[in-house]
């Protein structure tokens, strides 16, 4: 275990079960003064200490991983997720067998999966970055949407400097392949294999403009210009929400950072997770579950 120390543990502070599990994991791994443990909401203050961290263990669901990724990706730290929620697309371990399986990840035998992220930058009409909104990096998605007022927004979209369309919609989602199973999927967007370096553009309840989703290469540079006076905001990975002004331009492209995950399961296990978590029924035959997996799925 020494080659993955110091380590950090990030947990969902809103879940009693996650808090308890985080303490159990900390005791099991015998964390010391070189390690750290933190609720997901308080990670910003840990940046100086985290730069030497070799592994981040998250205890919660995908939301906990999204918050942890903001810190971990900056320093290239791999993440090992323990699922305490229902879906857990990005998590690797389940609560019922996490302690039993942890040694297989900590003895140096796992492989590291890398996933593309988005860089989101808000600039003014002159192309100057807004000083009050630093560049953000998203693992799941960036959503340009209306505020509390129930009116559509108007957003002009371009790809690599070429105008694509003008959306009049409740929102426009730009997601990574990882985020394709999130908000993107709920509004009819396509599922993209998580290691693909692509971006998906999908409007929400479009009234005008391109109504279908669009998959573009990860090398593309997207720009969205807010053309309406309706209250609007940019949401990054669902937890960072920043108000927008008319004529603000949102530039989205591949992030220089990657999300890294410790894995021992084969890469094609994504399809197993997909069919089991989303419960496609008879559309795709489901793999047989072990007794432990069956008990866990009933619990969730």
C-alpha positions as CSV (number, residue, x, y, z in Angstrom):
1,X,0.0,0.0,0.0
2,X,3.0,2.3,0.5
3,X,3.2,3.2,-3.2
4,X,-0.2,4.9,-3.1
5,X,0.4,7.0,0.0
6,X,-0.3,9.7,0.9
7,X,-3.9,9.3,0.1
8,X,-7.1,11.3,0.5
9,X,-10.6,10.2,1.3
10,X,-13.6,12.4,0.0
11,X,-17.1,11.6,1.3
12,X,-20.6,12.9,0.8
13,X,-21.3,14.8,4.0
14,X,-25.1,14.7,3.4
15,X,-25.2,11.0,3.7
16,X,-24.8,9.4,7.1
17,X,-23.9,6.1,5.5
18,X,-21.2,7.7,3.5
19,X,-19.7,9.4,6.5
20,X,-19.7,6.2,8.4
21,X,-18.2,4.3,5.5
22,X,-15.4,6.9,5.1
23,X,-14.5,6.5,8.8
24,X,-14.4,2.7,8.3
25,X,-12.2,3.0,5.3
26,X,-9.9,5.4,7.1
27,X,-9.5,3.0,10.0
28,X,-9.0,0.0,7.7
29,X,-6.2,1.9,5.8
30,X,-4.7,3.3,9.0
31,X,-4.6,6.8,7.7
32,X,-1.9,9.0,9.4
33,X,-0.8,12.6,9.4
34,X,0.4,12.4,5.8
35,X,-3.1,11.4,4.6
36,X,-6.3,13.5,4.6
37,X,-10.0,13.1,4.8
38,X,-12.6,15.7,3.7
39,X,-16.2,16.2,2.9
40,X,-16.8,16.8,-0.9
41,X,-18.0,20.4,-0.3
42,X,-14.7,21.5,1.4
43,X,-12.1,20.4,-1.1
44,X,-10.9,23.9,-2.3
45,X,-8.9,24.5,0.8
46,X,-7.0,21.2,0.3
47,X,-5.2,22.2,-2.9
48,X,-1.8,22.9,-1.4
49,X,-1.8,19.6,0.6
50,X,-3.3,17.5,-2.2
51,X,-0.5,18.0,-4.8
52,X,1.6,15.1,-3.3
53,X,-1.4,12.8,-2.9
54,X,-1.1,9.5,-4.8
55,X,-4.7,8.3,-4.6
56,X,-8.2,9.8,-3.8
57,X,-10.9,7.4,-2.5
58,X,-14.4,8.8,-2.8
59,X,-17.3,7.5,-0.7
60,X,-20.7,8.5,-2.1
61,X,-22.0,8.5,-5.6
62,X,-21.1,10.1,-9.0
63,X,-21.8,13.6,-7.5
64,X,-19.0,13.0,-5.0
65,X,-16.7,12.0,-7.8
66,X,-17.5,15.1,-9.8
67,X,-16.4,17.3,-6.9
68,X,-13.3,15.3,-6.2
69,X,-12.3,15.4,-9.9
70,X,-11.9,19.1,-9.8
71,X,-9.1,18.7,-7.3
72,X,-7.7,15.4,-8.4
73,X,-7.4,16.1,-12.1
74,X,-5.3,19.2,-11.5
75,X,-2.5,17.0,-10.1
76,X,-3.2,13.8,-12.1
77,X,-4.3,11.9,-9.1
78,X,-6.3,8.7,-9.8
79,X,-9.7,8.2,-8.1
80,X,-11.1,5.0,-6.7
81,X,-14.9,5.4,-6.1
82,X,-17.0,3.5,-3.5
83,X,-20.6,3.6,-4.5
84,X,-23.1,4.5,-1.8
85,X,-25.8,5.7,-4.1
86,X,-28.1,4.1,-6.8
87,X,-26.4,4.5,-10.2
88,X,-22.7,4.9,-9.6
89,X,-21.5,4.9,-13.3
90,X,-18.1,6.1,-12.4
91,X,-17.6,4.3,-9.1
92,X,-15.7,1.0,-9.0
93,X,-16.6,-0.6,-5.7
94,X,-19.8,-1.3,-3.9
95,X,-20.3,-0.7,-0.2
96,X,-20.9,-4.3,0.7
97,X,-17.5,-5.6,-0.6
98,X,-15.3,-2.5,-0.6
99,X,-13.0,-3.5,2.2
100,X,-12.6,-7.0,0.8
101,X,-11.6,-5.7,-2.6
102,X,-9.5,-2.6,-1.6
103,X,-6.2,-4.5,-1.4
104,X,-6.5,-5.5,-5.0
105,X,-6.4,-1.8,-6.0
106,X,-3.7,-0.8,-3.5
107,X,-1.1,-3.4,-4.2
108,X,-0.1,-1.9,-7.6
109,X,-2.0,-4.3,-9.9
110,X,-4.8,-2.0,-11.2
111,X,-4.8,-0.1,-14.4
112,X,-5.6,3.6,-14.8
113,X,-8.5,4.7,-17.1
114,X,-8.3,8.3,-18.4
115,X,-11.4,10.2,-19.4
116,X,-11.7,13.5,-21.3
117,X,-12.9,16.7,-19.6
118,X,-14.2,20.0,-20.8
119,X,-12.7,23.4,-20.3
120,X,-15.3,26.1,-19.9
121,X,-14.4,29.8,-20.2
122,X,-16.8,32.8,-20.2
123,X,-15.6,35.8,-22.2
124,X,-17.2,39.2,-22.9
125,X,-18.2,40.5,-26.3
126,X,-14.6,41.6,-26.9
127,X,-13.3,38.1,-26.3
128,X,-11.7,39.0,-22.9
129,X,-12.2,36.4,-20.2
130,X,-14.5,37.6,-17.4
131,X,-12.3,38.2,-14.4
132,X,-15.0,37.1,-12.0
133,X,-15.4,33.7,-13.7
134,X,-12.1,31.7,-13.9
135,X,-11.9,28.8,-16.4
136,X,-13.7,25.7,-15.1
137,X,-13.1,22.1,-15.9
138,X,-15.9,19.6,-16.1
139,X,-16.0,15.8,-16.2
140,X,-19.7,15.5,-17.0
141,X,-21.2,18.6,-18.7
142,X,-21.7,22.3,-19.0
143,X,-25.3,23.6,-19.3
144,X,-26.3,27.0,-20.5
145,X,-29.8,27.5,-19.3
146,X,-32.5,29.9,-18.1
147,X,-32.6,31.2,-14.5
148,X,-35.7,31.2,-12.3
149,X,-37.9,32.9,-15.0
150,X,-39.8,30.4,-17.1
151,X,-38.8,31.8,-20.5
152,X,-36.6,30.3,-23.2
153,X,-33.1,31.6,-23.9
154,X,-31.6,32.5,-27.2
155,X,-28.1,31.1,-27.8
156,X,-26.1,31.3,-31.0
157,X,-23.8,28.4,-31.4
158,X,-20.6,28.0,-33.6
159,X,-18.1,25.2,-34.0
160,X,-14.5,26.1,-34.9
161,X,-15.6,29.6,-36.0
162,X,-18.4,28.4,-38.2
163,X,-21.9,29.3,-37.2
164,X,-24.0,26.2,-36.5
165,X,-27.5,27.4,-35.4
166,X,-29.3,29.7,-33.1
167,X,-31.1,27.8,-30.3
168,X,-34.3,29.1,-28.6
169,X,-34.6,26.5,-25.8
170,X,-34.8,26.0,-22.1
171,X,-31.1,25.1,-22.1
172,X,-28.2,23.8,-24.2
173,X,-26.1,20.9,-22.8
174,X,-22.5,20.2,-23.8
175,X,-21.4,16.9,-22.3
176,X,-18.4,14.7,-22.4
177,X,-18.7,11.0,-23.2
178,X,-18.7,10.4,-19.5
179,X,-21.5,12.8,-19.1
180,X,-23.5,11.3,-21.9
181,X,-25.3,9.0,-19.4
182,X,-26.4,12.0,-17.2
183,X,-28.5,15.0,-18.1
184,X,-27.7,14.4,-21.8
185,X,-29.4,11.0,-21.7
186,X,-32.4,12.2,-19.8
187,X,-33.3,14.7,-22.7
188,X,-32.8,12.1,-25.4
189,X,-29.1,12.6,-26.2
190,X,-26.9,9.6,-27.3
191,X,-24.9,7.4,-25.1
192,X,-21.2,7.6,-26.0
193,X,-18.5,5.2,-24.9
194,X,-16.8,6.9,-21.9
195,X,-13.3,6.8,-23.2
196,X,-14.2,8.5,-26.4
197,X,-12.8,12.0,-26.7
198,X,-15.9,13.7,-28.1
199,X,-18.4,16.4,-27.1
200,X,-22.2,16.1,-27.4
201,X,-24.4,19.2,-27.9
202,X,-28.1,18.7,-27.1
203,X,-30.8,21.4,-26.7
204,X,-33.4,21.0,-24.0
205,X,-37.0,21.6,-25.1
206,X,-35.9,23.5,-28.3
207,X,-38.4,26.0,-29.8
208,X,-36.1,27.0,-32.7
209,X,-32.8,25.8,-34.2
210,X,-31.3,22.4,-34.5
211,X,-33.5,20.1,-32.5
212,X,-31.4,16.9,-32.6
213,X,-28.2,16.1,-30.7
214,X,-24.8,16.5,-32.3
215,X,-21.6,14.6,-31.6
216,X,-18.4,16.6,-32.5
217,X,-14.7,15.7,-32.2
218,X,-12.8,16.5,-29.0
219,X,-10.5,18.7,-31.0
220,X,-13.4,21.2,-31.7
221,X,-13.8,24.6,-30.1
222,X,-17.4,25.5,-29.4
223,X,-18.7,29.0,-28.7
224,X,-22.1,29.9,-27.5
225,X,-23.3,33.6,-27.4
226,X,-26.2,34.6,-25.2
227,X,-28.5,36.8,-27.4
228,X,-31.4,37.2,-25.1
229,X,-32.1,39.4,-22.0
230,X,-33.7,36.5,-20.1
231,X,-32.0,35.6,-16.8
232,X,-29.5,32.8,-17.7
233,X,-26.6,30.9,-16.1
234,X,-23.9,28.5,-16.9
235,X,-23.8,25.3,-14.7
236,X,-20.7,23.2,-14.6
237,X,-21.0,19.6,-13.5
238,X,-24.2,20.5,-11.7
239,X,-22.8,22.2,-8.7
240,X,-21.1,25.4,-9.9
241,X,-23.7,27.9,-11.2
242,X,-22.7,31.3,-12.5
243,X,-25.0,34.0,-13.8
244,X,-24.6,35.2,-17.4
245,X,-25.0,38.5,-19.1
246,X,-26.4,39.3,-22.6
247,X,-23.6,39.0,-25.2
248,X,-21.5,36.8,-22.9
249,X,-19.7,34.1,-24.9
250,X,-19.1,30.6,-23.5
251,X,-16.1,28.9,-25.0
252,X,-16.0,25.1,-24.5
253,X,-13.1,22.9,-25.6
254,X,-11.2,19.9,-24.4
255,X,-9.6,20.4,-21.0
256,X,-5.8,20.0,-20.7
257,X,-6.7,17.8,-17.6
258,X,-7.9,14.2,-17.6
259,X,-10.0,12.4,-15.0
260,X,-8.1,9.3,-13.9
261,X,-9.7,6.2,-12.3
262,X,-8.2,3.1,-10.8
263,X,-9.7,0.0,-12.4
264,X,-9.4,-3.8,-12.2
265,X,-12.5,-4.5,-14.1
266,X,-12.1,-4.9,-17.9
267,X,-12.9,-1.8,-20.1
268,X,-16.0,-3.5,-21.5
269,X,-17.5,-3.7,-18.0
270,X,-19.1,-0.3,-18.9
271,X,-21.7,-2.2,-21.0
272,X,-22.5,-4.4,-18.0
273,X,-22.9,-1.4,-15.8
274,X,-25.0,0.4,-18.4
275,X,-27.5,-2.4,-18.9
276,X,-27.8,-3.2,-15.2
277,X,-28.0,0.4,-13.8
278,X,-30.4,1.7,-16.4
279,X,-32.5,-1.4,-16.4
280,X,-33.1,-1.7,-20.1
281,X,-35.3,-4.7,-19.5
282,X,-35.5,-7.1,-22.4
283,X,-33.8,-4.8,-24.9
284,X,-30.3,-6.2,-24.1
285,X,-29.8,-9.5,-22.2
286,X,-28.6,-8.8,-18.7
287,X,-25.6,-10.6,-17.3
288,X,-26.3,-12.9,-14.4
289,X,-25.7,-11.2,-11.0
290,X,-23.9,-12.8,-8.2
291,X,-25.8,-13.3,-4.9
292,X,-24.0,-10.3,-3.5
293,X,-24.7,-8.1,-6.5
294,X,-28.4,-9.1,-6.4
295,X,-28.6,-8.2,-2.7
296,X,-26.9,-4.9,-3.3
297,X,-29.2,-4.0,-6.3
298,X,-32.3,-4.6,-4.1
299,X,-30.8,-2.4,-1.4
300,X,-30.3,0.4,-3.8
